[in-house]
Amino acid sequence: MKVVFFEDVEGTAHVGEVKEVKNGFARNYLLPRGIAGPTTKENLQRANALAQREARRQEKLDAEARTVAAKLENLTVTIEARVGETGRLFGSVTNRDIAAAIQSAAGVELEHQQVLLPEPIRELGQRTVEIKFTRNVSAEVTVDVVPDAASKPVAEKLAAAQAEAAAAD
């Protein structure tokens, strides 16, 4: 069934788009909730007006997000974590930890959902993490996971052992 969307549907369509969807999806979800409607002339005009309004709103959000993203350009955030004998972290560094570290370092308000971390960080070292502000604006931040004060001797011993193994090869 061909429908025109009045609202954004994550992973399916944006406001004003005309798409072919499965009949059951349209009848049972989209049409009863008013998220989409049949492709009539009136609905197309309504969706076009909504799409223009949404485009203006999105452009404002993007402009604000670009200023915040500029603050985060070339930012490196250091997070201390406890390290075990094998070099892996006790626990892990999650997107919540990264959001809190960015907030304290740069003074930028972030929700943890904005930090796109495919899986929690479980090892020492630097990683590049993407921060998504809007669907069009994102920034990259370098996260450096270092051992905390109690774990420094263990980390230094591991680094020495790795250097020795590399020299032996």
Secondary structure as GFF3:
##gff-version 3
##sequence-region A 1 169
A	DSSP	beta_strand	2	5	.	.	.	ID=ss1
A	DSSP	beta_strand	18	20	.	.	.	ID=ss2
A	DSSP	alpha_helix	23	25	.	.	.	ID=ss3
A	DSSP	pi_helix	26	30	.	.	.	ID=ss4
A	DSSP	alpha_helix	31	33	.	.	.	ID=ss5
A	DSSP	beta_strand	36	38	.	.	.	ID=ss6
A	DSSP	alpha_helix	41	72	.	.	.	ID=ss7
A	DSSP	beta_strand	76	81	.	.	.	ID=ss8
A	DSSP	beta_strand	88	93	.	.	.	ID=ss9
A	DSSP	alpha_helix	95	106	.	.	.	ID=ss10
A	DSSP	three_ten_helix	112	114	.	.	.	ID=ss11
A	DSSP	beta_strand	115	116	.	.	.	ID=ss12
A	DSSP	beta_strand	121	123	.	.	.	ID=ss13
A	DSSP	beta_strand	125	132	.	.	.	ID=ss14
A	DSSP	beta_strand	138	147	.	.	.	ID=ss15
A	DSSP	three_ten_helix	149	151	.	.	.	ID=ss16
A	DSSP	alpha_helix	152	168	.	.	.	ID=ss17
###
